């Protein structure tokens, strides 16, 4: 009997207990089901280690139950336990089909071992959620490529390249597949299309530059890599540029189906994480590392997702696997410092940031300034940002960072000038548009212009709670409480544990004469470590002062 049927039996028994005398469920079955329920809840809440332990208990009682096997496999992958995932993937369920992720794990190992036909036979039977089938399709492409069936692979990728927001990812995959097949002109066309798709995948950019260099387009390769200096993973691409300048191959490792598939899953996992689907993101990144354990870009993304789930131990464990000679080592050490800060180990975090800055370059110095800012030590952060701007005056990110610090130091005119300079350098940056628009709204200055900026920022990043809150706050300052309510309530729905968002919603409710609800929101904000607890306590006690007309 499967657990689903066992569950139905238990529920039916509970509902009819008053009407009939039924025998209790078998203890082993009941224990397995109880562990299944707890494990499933732990998986859904992101507590994957607890989920794994519970699934293991349940599997000891029902070792071939399909649902238990699938849940345990997902939990193992989400914790990065590749060996346990492999064990679970090989177990044939007593009833029902082999799960999608079991086939994906089997296929990943087959691709890594060069057994492309075996991988294809698994992947042709992947059935599951949209995310699972998308993952299976990506891997199937590389199984076919490994069998020298690039035509079949690229036909499928043509279809997938039209899917948003995954289009650029699959265009890069198409470029790499054609590159692997030696069809250079078609590969370059696909790479070019992918580069304009708005998705940044540094390992794929490296492959693009490598093909350019191999087809006597060295200047184009240098331009592609040189234009990446201020982008994520810039150190990896800086090393690729150095190799090119020294007459070496651009790519650190040759392209093969395992590497191509790993890069694809890295991009897919990063998209899942960006969409707040951390479980799918972690699972996908874990499979990417099973395909290519040297893909440290995926390891950093895996650690970042774990840290956002407040799994500091798992995040540090992943980061500590990045070797000292990796292009991602400095980034991993910087991330470890932030993990330490998140644990409240501020002295250790700052000491590590200092150590990185002493051994590194501009990126490490910026990390130190960011750490000072994160610790509210703004006076120590400002001169470092100014030093970095003096060395490189075309990076909008540095102006935004210094503006945040200057505003905290009470130097608003200088902060405003930095924000306007950042917008001159890059007019469509939602973070800059949001910060400047919000500050104008909060200060009662340039309200209509600030509102337009925030509306543009929302259009660029429609799921950001912080930016939606800014839009609501601008409407609040303009006196349009109906529109303010729509956006401020939406912001709190998206990020309920944010003190500022709850504070703003409380202010709105007070102006709407909903005094009890206002005080509830302010008390909620007080419980969330606000920047100014005293101001919130005063509002809880006395409410808001009478309305003043906004400056327009």
C-alpha positions in Angstrom: 0.0 0.0 0.0 1.4 3.5 -0.9 1.5 6.3 1.6 -1.1 8.2 -0.3 -3.5 5.3 0.1 -2.5 4.9 3.7 -3.2 8.5 4.3 -6.6 8.2 2.8 -7.3 5.2 5.0 -6.2 7.1 8.1 -8.4 10.1 7.2 -11.4 7.8 6.4 -10.9 6.0 9.7 -10.8 9.2 11.7 -14.0 10.5 10.0 -16.0 7.4 10.6 -14.8 6.5 14.0 -18.1 7.6 15.6 -20.1 5.4 13.2 -18.2 2.2 13.2 -15.5 0.2 15.0 -12.5 0.0 12.7 -9.2 -1.5 13.5 -6.4 1.0 13.9 -3.8 1.4 11.2 -0.7 -0.7 11.5 1.8 1.0 13.7 4.6 0.8 11.1 2.3 2.4 8.5 1.1 5.1 10.8 4.7 5.9 11.9 5.8 6.1 8.2 2.9 8.4 7.4 3.6 10.7 10.4 7.3 11.0 9.4 6.2 11.7 5.8 3.9 14.5 6.9 6.6 16.1 9.0 9.2 15.7 6.3 7.0 17.2 3.6 6.3 20.2 5.8 10.0 20.6 6.5 10.8 20.5 2.8 8.1 23.1 2.1 9.5 25.4 4.8 13.1 25.0 3.6 14.3 22.9 6.5 15.9 20.3 4.3 18.1 18.6 6.9 15.1 18.0 9.1 13.2 16.7 6.1 16.0 14.3 5.1 16.1 12.9 8.7 12.3 12.3 8.7 12.3 10.8 5.2 15.0 8.4 6.3 12.9 7.3 9.3 9.9 6.8 7.0 11.9 4.9 4.4 13.2 2.5 7.0 9.5 1.4 7.4 8.5 1.8 3.7 11.8 1.6 1.7 10.2 1.6 -1.7 7.4 4.0 -1.4 7.4 6.3 -4.4 6.4 9.5 -2.6 8.9 9.0 0.2 11.7 8.3 -2.3 10.9 11.5 -4.3 10.6 13.7 -1.2 13.8 12.3 0.3 15.6 12.8 -3.0 14.6 16.4 -3.2 15.7 17.0 0.4 19.1 15.3 -0.3 19.7 17.4 -3.4 18.6 20.6 -1.6 21.2 20.0 1.1 23.9 19.2 -1.5 24.2 15.5 -0.4 25.0 14.1 -3.8 25.9 10.6 -2.6 22.6 10.2 -0.8 20.8 11.5 -3.8 22.5 8.9 -6.0 21.5 6.1 -3.6 17.8 7.2 -3.6 17.7 7.7 -7.4 18.6 4.1 -8.0 15.8 2.6 -5.9 12.9 1.3 -7.9 9.6 2.2 -6.3 7.2 -0.6 -5.3 4.3 1.0 -7.2 4.2 3.9 -9.6 6.7 5.4 -11.9 10.3 6.4 -11.2 10.2 10.1 -10.3 11.4 12.9 -12.6 14.2 13.9 -10.3 15.4 10.3 -9.9 15.6 10.1 -13.7 17.4 13.4 -13.8 20.0 12.3 -11.3 20.6 9.0 -13.1 20.9 10.9 -16.4 23.3 13.5 -14.9 25.6 10.7 -13.7 25.4 9.0 -17.1 26.3 12.3 -19.0 29.2 12.9 -16.6 30.4 9.4 -17.4 30.0 9.7 -21.2 27.1 7.2 -21.3 24.9 9.4 -23.5 22.4 6.7 -24.7 21.7 5.7 -21.1 21.1 9.3 -20.2 18.8 9.8 -23.2 16.7 6.7 -22.3 16.1 8.1 -18.8 15.4 11.7 -19.9 12.9 10.6 -22.6 10.6 9.4 -19.8 10.8 12.5 -17.5 7.3 13.5 -16.5 6.5 15.9 -13.7 6.2 19.6 -13.0 7.1 22.3 -15.5 10.4 22.9 -13.7 11.2 19.2 -13.7 10.4 18.8 -17.4 12.4 22.0 -18.3 15.4 20.5 -16.4 14.9 17.2 -18.2 14.7 19.0 -21.6 18.0 20.8 -21.0 19.8 17.6 -20.1 18.2 15.7 -23.0 19.8 18.3 -25.3 23.2 17.4 -24.1 22.6 13.6 -24.1 21.7 14.0 -27.8 24.7 16.2 -28.4 26.9 13.6 -26.9 25.4 11.0 -29.3 26.4 13.4 -32.2 22.7 14.3 -32.8 23.1 18.1 -32.6 20.2 18.6 -35.1 17.7 17.0 -32.8 19.1 19.0 -29.8 18.9 22.4 -31.5 15.4 21.9 -32.8 14.2 21.5 -29.2 16.3 24.4 -28.1 14.7 26.6 -30.8 11.4 26.0 -29.1 12.7 26.6 -25.6 14.5 29.8 -26.5 11.1 31.5 -26.9 10.2 30.7 -23.3 10.5 33.7 -21.0 12.4 34.4 -18.8 14.5 31.4 -19.9 15.0 32.4 -23.5 18.5 33.8 -23.2 19.5 30.7 -21.2 18.4 28.3 -23.9 19.9 30.5 -26.6 23.3 30.1 -24.8 22.7 26.4 -24.6 22.0 26.3 -28.3 25.3 28.2 -28.9 27.2 25.8 -26.8 25.6 22.8 -28.4 26.5 24.0 -31.9 30.0 25.0 -30.6 30.5 21.5 -29.3 29.3 20.1 -32.7 31.9 22.3 -34.6 29.2 24.4 -36.3 31.0 27.6 -35.5 29.0 30.2 -37.6 25.7 28.9 -36.3 27.1 28.8 -32.8 28.3 32.4 -33.0 24.8 33.5 -34.2 23.2 31.8 -31.2 25.7 33.3 -28.8 25.1 36.7 -30.2 21.3 36.3 -29.7 21.8 35.1 -26.2 24.1 38.1 -25.3 21.2 40.4 -26.1 18.7 38.5 -24.0 19.4 40.3 -20.7 20.6 37.2 -18.8 24.1 37.2 -17.3 25.8 33.8 -17.2 29.6 34.3 -16.8 30.6 30.7 -17.8 28.5 31.0 -21.0 30.1 34.4 -21.8 33.5 32.7 -21.4 32.4 30.0 -24.0 31.3 32.8 -26.4 34.6 34.6 -26.1 36.5 31.3 -26.5 34.8 30.6 -29.8 35.4 34.2 -31.0 39.1 33.7 -30.2 39.2 30.3 -32.0 37.6 31.8 -35.1 40.2 34.6 -35.4 38.0 37.3 -33.8 40.3 38.1 -31.0 39.4 41.8 -30.8 35.8 40.9 -30.5 36.6 38.3 -27.8 38.7 40.9 -25.9 35.9 43.5 -26.1 33.3 41.0 -24.8 35.5 40.1 -21.8 36.7 43.7 -21.2 33.1 44.9 -21.0 32.4 42.5 -18.2 34.6 44.2 -15.6 31.8 45.5 -13.4 29.6 42.5 -13.8 29.1 39.5 -11.5 31.8 36.9 -11.7 34.1 39.6 -13.2 37.2 37.9 -11.7 36.6 34.7 -13.7 36.3 36.7 -16.9 39.3 38.8 -16.0 41.3 35.6 -15.8 39.9 34.6 -19.2 40.9 37.9 -20.7 44.4 37.5 -19.2 44.7 34.0 -20.8 43.7 35.5 -24.1 46.2 38.3 -23.9 48.9 35.7 -23.1 48.1 33.8 -26.2 46.4 30.9 -24.3 42.9 29.5 -24.8 40.1 31.7 -23.3 38.2 28.8 -21.6 39.7 27.2 -18.5 38.4 23.7 -19.5 37.3 22.2 -22.8 33.6 22.1 -23.6 31.9 18.7 -23.3 28.3 17.6 -22.7 28.8 17.4 -18.9 30.3 21.0 -18.7 27.6 22.4 -21.1 24.8 20.8 -19.2 26.2 22.0 -15.8 26.4 25.6 -17.1 22.8 25.3 -18.3 21.6 24.0 -15.0 23.6 26.7 -13.2 21.7 29.3 -15.2 18.3 27.6 -14.6 18.9 27.2 -10.9 19.9 30.9 -10.6 16.6 31.9 -12.3 14.6 29.6 -9.9 16.4 31.3 -6.9 15.7 34.7 -8.3 12.0 33.8 -8.6 12.1 32.8 -4.8 11.7 29.1 -5.7 14.6 28.2 -3.4 13.9 24.4 -3.3 14.0 24.1 -7.1 17.0 26.4 -7.2 19.0 24.4 -4.8 18.0 21.1 -6.4 19.0 22.3 -9.8 22.3 23.8 -8.7 23.1 20.6 -6.8 22.6 18.5 -10.0 24.8 21.0 -11.9 27.6 20.3 -9.4 27.1 16.6 -9.9 27.7 17.1 -13.6 30.8 19.3 -13.0 32.1 19.7 -9.5 34.6 22.4 -10.6 31.8 24.8 -11.5 32.3 27.1 -8.6 29.9 29.7 -10.0 27.1 27.2 -9.2 28.6 26.6 -5.8 28.4 30.3 -4.9 24.8 30.5 -6.0 24.0 27.4 -4.0 25.6 29.0 -0.9 23.8 32.2 -1.5 20.4 30.5 -1.6 21.2 28.5 1.6 22.2 31.8 3.3 19.0 33.5 2.3 17.1 30.6 3.9 19.3 31.3 7.1 21.1 28.0 6.7 24.5 29.5 7.7 26.2 26.1 8.2 25.2 24.8 4.8 26.2 28.0 3.2 29.7 28.0 4.8 30.2 24.4 4.0 29.6 25.0 0.3 31.8 28.1 0.2 34.7 26.3 2.0 34.8 23.8 -0.9 35.9 26.6 -3.3 39.7 26.1 -3.7 42.2 28.9 -3.2 43.3 28.8 -6.9 39.7 29.2 -8.1 38.6 32.5 -9.8 35.7 32.4 -7.3 37.8 32.0 -4.2 37.8 35.7 -3.3 34.0 35.9 -3.9 33.6 32.8 -1.6 35.6 34.4 1.2 33.6 37.6 0.9 30.4 35.6 1.1 31.7 33.8 4.2 32.2 37.2 5.8 28.6 38.1 5.2 27.4 34.7 6.5 29.3 35.4 9.7 27.6 38.8 9.9 24.2 37.2 9.4 25.0 35.0 12.4 25.8 38.1 14.5 29.5 37.3 14.5 30.4 40.9 13.5 34.0 41.0 14.8 34.8 37.8 12.9 33.0 39.1 9.8 34.9 42.4 9.8 38.3 40.7 10.5 37.8 38.5 7.5 36.7 41.4 5.3 39.9 43.2 6.4 42.0 40.1 5.5 40.4 39.9 2.1 40.9 43.6 1.4 44.6 43.4 2.4 45.2 40.5 0.0 42.9 41.6 -2.9 42.2 44.5 -5.2 39.3 46.9 -5.8 36.6 44.2 -5.4 38.0 43.3 -2.0 38.2 46.9 -0.9 34.7 47.4 -1.9 33.6 44.4 0.1 35.3 46.0 3.1 33.4 49.2 2.5 30.1 47.3 2.1 30.8 45.5 5.4 31.3 48.8 7.2 28.1 50.0 5.7 26.3 46.8 6.8 27.6 47.4 10.3 26.3 51.0 10.3 29.9 52.3 10.4 29.2 54.8 7.7 32.1 57.2 8.4 34.6 54.4 7.8 32.9 53.2 4.6 32.7 56.6 2.9 36.5 57.2 2.3 36.9 53.7 0.8 34.0 54.3 -1.6 35.5 57.7 -2.5 38.9 56.1 -3.1 37.3 53.5 -5.4 35.4 56.2 -7.3 38.7 58.1 -7.7 40.2 55.1 -9.4 37.1 54.2 -11.4 34.6 57.0 -12.0 32.3 55.1 -14.5 30.8 52.5 -12.1 27.2 53.5 -11.1 27.3 50.9 -8.3 30.0 52.8 -6.5 28.0 56.1 -6.7 24.9 54.3 -5.3 26.8 52.8 -2.4 28.4 56.1 -1.5 25.1 57.9 -1.8 23.5 55.4 0.8 26.4 56.2 3.2 26.3 59.9 2.6 22.5 60.0 3.3 23.0 58.1 6.5 25.7 60.7 7.5 23.2 63.5 7.0 24.9 64.8 3.8 21.8 64.7 1.5 23.0 67.2 -1.2 26.1 65.1 -1.8 24.1 61.9 -1.8 21.6 63.4 -4.2 24.4 64.4 -6.6 25.9 60.8 -6.4 22.5 59.3 -7.3 22.0 61.7 -10.2 25.5 60.8 -11.4 24.7 57.1 -11.1 21.6 57.6 -13.3 23.7 59.5 -15.9 26.0 56.4 -16.1 23.1 53.9 -16.2 19.6 55.4 -16.6 17.6 52.2 -16.1 18.9 50.9 -12.8 15.9 50.1 -10.6 17.8 50.4 -7.3 19.0 53.9 -8.2 15.6 55.0 -9.5 14.0 53.7 -6.4 16.4 55.2 -3.9 16.3 58.7 -5.4 12.5 58.6 -6.0 11.9 57.3 -2.4 14.1 59.9 -0.8 12.4 62.7 -2.7 9.0 61.4 -1.6 10.1 61.0 2.0 11.5 64.5 2.0 8.5 66.0 0.3 10.6 67.1 -2.7 10.1 66.8 -6.4 7.2 64.5 -5.7 5.9 64.0 -9.3 9.3 63.4 -10.7 10.1 61.0 -7.9 6.8 59.2 -8.5 7.7 58.7 -12.1 11.1 57.3 -11.2 9.6 54.8 -8.8 7.0 53.8 -11.4 9.8 53.1 -13.8 11.6 51.1 -11.2 8.5 49.0 -10.5 8.1 48.3 -14.3 11.7 47.1 -14.3 11.4 45.0 -11.1 7.7 44.3 -10.5 8.2 41.7 -7.7 10.3 43.9 -5.5 8.6 44.5 -2.1 11.0 47.5 -1.4 10.2 49.2 -4.7 6.5 48.6 -4.4 6.6 50.1 -0.9 8.4 53.2 -2.3 5.6 53.6 -4.9 3.0 53.4 -2.1 4.9 55.8 0.0 5.1 58.3 -2.9 1.3 58.1 -3.3 1.0 58.5 0.5 3.1 61.7 0.5 1.0 63.0 -2.4 -2.2 62.4 -0.4 -3.6 59.6 -2.7 -4.4 57.2 0.1 -6.4 54.8 -2.1 -3.4 54.1 -4.4 -1.1 54.1 -1.5 -3.1 51.4 0.2 -3.0 49.2 -2.8 0.8 49.3 -3.0 1.7 49.4 0.7 -0.4 46.4 1.5 1.0 44.5 -1.5 4.6 45.3 -0.3 3.8 43.8 3.2 2.3 40.7 1.5 5.5 40.2 -0.4 7.8 40.8 2.6 5.9 40.6 5.8 9.0 40.5 8.1 10.2 44.0 7.0 10.0 46.6 9.7 10.0 49.6 7.4 7.2 48.2 5.2 5.0 47.5 8.2 5.7 51.0 9.6 4.6 52.6 6.4 1.4 50.6 6.3 0.7 51.7 9.9 1.1 55.3 8.9 -1.4 54.9 6.1 -3.9 53.2 8.3 -3.7 56.1 10.8 -4.4 58.6 8.1 -7.4 56.4 7.1 -8.7 56.6 10.7 -8.0 52.9 11.1 -6.3 53.5 14.4 -6.4 49.9 15.8 -4.9 48.5 12.6 -2.3 51.3 12.6 -1.1 50.4 16.1 -1.0 46.7 15.2 1.3 47.4 12.2 3.6 49.6 14.3 3.8 47.0 17.1 4.6 44.4 14.4 7.3 46.7 13.1 8.7 47.0 16.6 9.1 43.3 16.8 11.2 43.2 13.6 14.3 45.1 14.7 13.5 48.5 13.3 16.1 51.3 12.7 14.3 53.7 15.1 12.4 51.8 17.8 11.8 55.0 19.8 9.9 56.7 17.0 7.7 53.6 16.6 7.0 53.5 20.3 6.0 57.1 20.2 3.6 56.4 17.3 2.1 53.5 19.2 1.5 55.8 22.2 0.4 59.0 20.5 -0.3 58.3 16.8 0.7 60.6 14.0 0.7 64.4 14.2 -1.9 66.3 12.1 -1.4 66.2 8.3 0.9 68.8 6.7 0.5 69.7 3.1 3.3 68.1 0.8 5.7 70.3 -1.1 5.2 69.9 -4.8 
